[in-house]
């Protein structure tokens, strides 16, 4: 669920070209920036389909930057930023 929310945010950012995205949860700038380059480099053809981007990123997990790969660790606690 957290991964889909993150990728929803990334898809929104990439799809309309803004630096800040809004989803059910607010993400830190670091979290948003962690995967943006990887998503564009590896999965740009899947944007804006969140399910396809998610599948693509998981398929390329070994090619993700370390900060982005951490976003896919479901056991990692997330810091929350207030809206």
N, C-alpha and C positions, 0 to 999 in steps of 0.2 A: 504494500500500500504506500509506504513512504517513498519507494522508488518511483511508483507511478506519479505521485505528487511532485517529486523532484523533476521528473521528465515532463510532466505537464507544464511546470514552470519554465523549463528549458525550451520546450516547444513554443510556448507563448513568446518568450524572449526572442527566439530565432525567427519565428513566423512574422512578427511585426517589428523586429529590429530595435527593441528597447533594452536597456540594461537592467530594469527591475521588472519582476513578474509577480503576479498575485495568484495564489491558489488557496486551498483550504487552510494551509499553514504558511506562515512567512518563513522564508529561508534567508540565511545570512548571505551577504555578498560573496563570501568565500565559497559557500556551497553552490551558489549559482555559477560562479566563475570556474569552479573545479571541473565541471563537465562540458562547458560550452564549446571549447575548442575541440574536445574529443568527439562530441556529438556532430559537429560540423565536418570534421575530418573523416570520421568513420561512417556516419549514418545520415548525412544530409539528404540523401534520397528518400529517407523515411519520414522526414518532417513534412507535415505537422501531425502525423498519425502516432499518437503516444504509444500505443501497443507495439507498433513496428519499431519505433525508436528504442523502446525498452528491450525488445527482443534483440535488436541489432547491438545495443550496448552490451547486453549479456553475452551475445555471441562473440564479441570482440573484447571480453573482459581482460584478456592477457595483453591487449594492446592499449588499454586505458592508462592514462597517467595515474601515478599513485594517489594523488588527491581525489580524482574521480572514482577510482576503484573503491576507495573507502566509502563513497556514497552508496555503494551497492552492498555494503556489509550491514545486513539487517539487524545484527546484534549491537551495532554501534549506537550509543545514546546520542540523540540529537539535541543541540542547544536550540532554544526557542527565542525568537526575536518578537517582541510585541509590535503589533501593527500600529 
